[in-house]
């Protein structure tokens, strides 16, 4: 029996889907930050957690 990897958003086993794995940089090292069933769960997690509020790729005050 294989261990399951639960989706960060819905809790389903990501190995049964088309998974997306997210990592963050901490002190220059890649650290796992989440596993999602697919882009739909990732998108829903981003929306539910408000992760895009106040975020931008580039900001120019002029």
C-alpha positions as YAML, in Angstrom:
chain: A
units: angstrom
residues:
- id: 1
  name: UNK
  ca: [0.00, 0.00, 0.00]
- id: 2
  name: UNK
  ca: [1.33, 3.41, -0.96]
- id: 3
  name: UNK
  ca: [1.11, 6.39, 1.33]
- id: 4
  name: UNK
  ca: [-1.28, 9.08, 0.20]
- id: 5
  name: UNK
  ca: [-0.37, 12.70, -0.39]
- id: 6
  name: UNK
  ca: [-3.38, 14.79, 0.58]
- id: 7
  name: UNK
  ca: [-4.42, 17.84, -1.40]
- id: 8
  name: UNK
  ca: [-3.77, 21.00, 0.59]
- id: 9
  name: UNK
  ca: [-7.20, 22.31, -0.44]
- id: 10
  name: UNK
  ca: [-9.64, 19.38, -0.51]
- id: 11
  name: UNK
  ca: [-7.82, 16.51, 1.21]
- id: 12
  name: UNK
  ca: [-8.11, 14.04, -1.69]
- id: 13
  name: UNK
  ca: [-5.17, 11.84, -2.65]
- id: 14
  name: UNK
  ca: [-3.32, 13.91, -5.27]
- id: 15
  name: UNK
  ca: [-1.86, 10.78, -6.88]
- id: 16
  name: UNK
  ca: [-5.32, 9.93, -8.23]
- id: 17
  name: UNK
  ca: [-5.44, 13.19, -10.21]
- id: 18
  name: UNK
  ca: [-3.19, 15.51, -12.25]
- id: 19
  name: UNK
  ca: [-1.23, 16.97, -9.30]
- id: 20
  name: UNK
  ca: [0.42, 20.36, -8.92]
- id: 21
  name: UNK
  ca: [3.19, 20.74, -6.34]
- id: 22
  name: UNK
  ca: [4.13, 24.16, -4.96]
- id: 23
  name: UNK
  ca: [7.44, 25.15, -3.35]
- id: 24
  name: UNK
  ca: [8.71, 28.33, -1.69]
- id: 25
  name: UNK
  ca: [12.24, 29.61, -1.19]
- id: 26
  name: UNK
  ca: [13.51, 29.83, 2.37]
- id: 27
  name: UNK
  ca: [17.12, 30.90, 2.84]
- id: 28
  name: UNK
  ca: [17.77, 30.07, -0.81]
- id: 29
  name: UNK
  ca: [16.45, 26.50, -0.47]
- id: 30
  name: UNK
  ca: [13.28, 25.12, -2.06]
- id: 31
  name: UNK
  ca: [10.78, 23.99, 0.58]
- id: 32
  name: UNK
  ca: [7.51, 22.15, -0.22]
- id: 33
  name: UNK
  ca: [4.55, 24.48, 0.32]
- id: 34
  name: UNK
  ca: [1.61, 22.41, -0.87]
- id: 35
  name: UNK
  ca: [0.26, 19.64, -3.05]
- id: 36
  name: UNK
  ca: [-2.94, 20.05, -5.01]
- id: 37
  name: UNK
  ca: [-5.12, 17.63, -7.04]
- id: 38
  name: UNK
  ca: [-4.99, 19.94, -10.05]
- id: 39
  name: UNK
  ca: [-4.98, 23.62, -10.97]
- id: 40
  name: UNK
  ca: [-8.64, 23.95, -9.92]
- id: 41
  name: UNK
  ca: [-7.81, 23.08, -6.28]
- id: 42
  name: UNK
  ca: [-4.74, 25.34, -6.39]
- id: 43
  name: UNK
  ca: [-6.85, 28.21, -7.76]
- id: 44
  name: UNK
  ca: [-9.58, 27.62, -5.16]
- id: 45
  name: UNK
  ca: [-6.97, 27.59, -2.37]
- id: 46
  name: UNK
  ca: [-5.49, 30.88, -3.64]
- id: 47
  name: UNK
  ca: [-8.95, 32.49, -3.71]
- id: 48
  name: UNK
  ca: [-10.08, 31.10, -0.32]
- id: 49
  name: UNK
  ca: [-6.85, 32.19, 1.42]
- id: 50
  name: UNK
  ca: [-6.82, 35.61, -0.28]
- id: 51
  name: UNK
  ca: [-3.26, 35.04, -1.42]
- id: 52
  name: UNK
  ca: [-3.45, 37.57, -4.26]
- id: 53
  name: UNK
  ca: [-4.77, 40.44, -2.15]
- id: 54
  name: UNK
  ca: [-2.23, 43.24, -2.30]
- id: 55
  name: UNK
  ca: [0.13, 41.23, -4.51]
- id: 56
  name: UNK
  ca: [1.67, 42.34, -7.78]
- id: 57
  name: UNK
  ca: [4.48, 41.18, -10.04]
- id: 58
  name: UNK
  ca: [5.78, 44.69, -10.57]
- id: 59
  name: UNK
  ca: [4.89, 47.97, -8.94]
- id: 60
  name: UNK
  ca: [5.72, 51.41, -10.32]
- id: 61
  name: UNK
  ca: [4.50, 54.28, -8.15]
- id: 62
  name: UNK
  ca: [4.87, 56.85, -10.95]
...
